[in-house]
Amino acid sequence: MFCKSLNGKCQVMVNNQIDRRSFLKSAIALPALSFLPIGCSSPASYSAGGVILPPKKPAIVRIAFFYPPGEVVERGEFEDGWRHQKWFTYPGNQFKPQEQQAKFTKHVRKMSEDLDLRLLIDEKPIYTSEGIKAFINNVKESQPDALLLFNFYNTLSGKLAPVLDAFDGPIIVYHPVGANHQLPPKHFMTAERVQYIHSIENRAALERGLRSIHAHNRMAQSTMLRISGRYKTQTRKTDLFFGTAIQHIPAEEFNACFDAVELTTDMEKMAKSVRARAKR
């Protein structure tokens, strides 16, 4: 028995053909009990097919790239001290930031395939002070769940500090070695809620950051049951770090509700199938 999202609607299904990953993604029946609330006022809903929960919302990750296009630098129009010499800061124009953007965009899309993330990718790079201000204002207005910022240009590091200060959610800053030829900027290394990746190419660190955003988002939309004989009535609290709802339930109430569930042949078949095909 599991809850499956179909066309935006959550439907309860009974199926002994699901694989282990589908089962794990769908194992939400127990936390669902807290939505009744516990008291088993409607035990028939379990034997008839389970409790239907609203689907979890994906985390919205806003992704932006920071660098001036090559033609802007060559026209001497970029806002830094090298514009009159029409020089690219290290590592130079052979870095080809447009190609780097395409490559990292492909990697991020691939990494996110199995994660509950919605990627909002800015197609055009940001490289002016006004562009950064507009980006900050747009982020404040749209309120994504997280930011992923790629900084490909040495002299843009200082201009990104206001972005880190303006957003109070998790931020990943990917800063390739070569796009910075000094010590790593202090505000990247010490800013709160920031995962700073300073590497030539470290896809593993980037994927860990995306998985952390996915996990935090799922935890914030989950409910944990805390069952104890010490509780006399139900109470509900919220974990301060993850934002997970914690439902305190008297053991007697939970046991009565659990005992009221009628085990069906379909439930037994599904349980046997999952146990038989579990890899670990």
Residue, then its C-alpha position, 0 to 999 in steps of 0.5 A: m500500500f503506498c501513495k503515488s502522485l498521478n497528474g498532481k493527485c495523490q492516489v493510494m495504490v496496492n501493487n506487488q510489482i514496485d521496485r525497492r526505490s519506488f517503495l522507499k520513495s512511497a513509504i509514508a503510510l506511518p507518518a500519515l497517521s498523524f493527519l487524522p489525528i490519531g484516535c482511529s475515528s475512521p479505521a475503515s480508511y486503512s483497510a480500504g486502501g490507506v490514508i491519502l496525503p498531499p504530495k510533497k512539493p519539490a525544492i526550488v533551486r535558483i541557479a545563476f552564473f556570474y561572468p562577463p561574455g567574451e565580447v563584453v570584455e573585448r569591447g572594454e565594457f566590463e566593470d573592472g580595473w582591467r577593462h581598458q586593457k581588455w584583459f580577462t582575469y585569470p585563467g584568461n579567455q581560454f577558460k571559455p565560460q560559456e562552454q563551462q556554463a553549458k557543461f555545468t548545467k548538464h551536470v546539475r540536471k543529471m545530478s538532480e534526476d533522482l532528487d525532488l528538486r525544481l531547477l530554475i536556471d538563468e540562461k544569461p550570465i550576470y556580470t554588472s552591478e545592476g544585474i546583481k541588484a536585479f537578481i537579489n530583488n528577484v530572489k527576494e520576490s520569488q523566494p526559492d528554497a536554495l541558491l546555486l551560484f557559479n562564479f567564473y570570474n575573479t573580479l566578481s567575487g566581491k560583488l557576490a557578497p550582497v547576494l549571500d547576505a540577502f538570502d536566508g536559505p541554503i546557498i551553494v557557491y561553486h568557484p573553480v580554481g582558475a576563476n580565482h587566483q588569490l586566497p579564497p574570498k573570506h566571505f565565501m568561506t565564512a558566510e552562514r548557510v553557504q557550502y563553498i566549493h573551491s576546486i578545479e572540478n568537483r562534481a561529488a561536492l556539488e552533488r552532496g550539496l544538492r542532495s542536502i537541499h533535497a533532504h532538508n526540503r523533504m524533512a521540512q514537509s515530513t511528520m515524525l511520530r513520537i509515541s510514548g506512554r508518558y503522553k496523556t494527550q497529543t501535542r505537536k512541535t516543530d524541529l528548529f533545524f529541519g522544520t519537521a513536525i513532531q507529533h507526540i502521541p499517547a501509546e494507548e491511542f496509537n496501539a488502538c489505531f494500529d490494532a484496528v488496521e485489518l491486514t489484507t492479502d494484497m498487503e501480505k503479498m506486497a510485504k513479501s515481494v519487498r522483502a524478497r527483492a530488498k538488496r540491503 
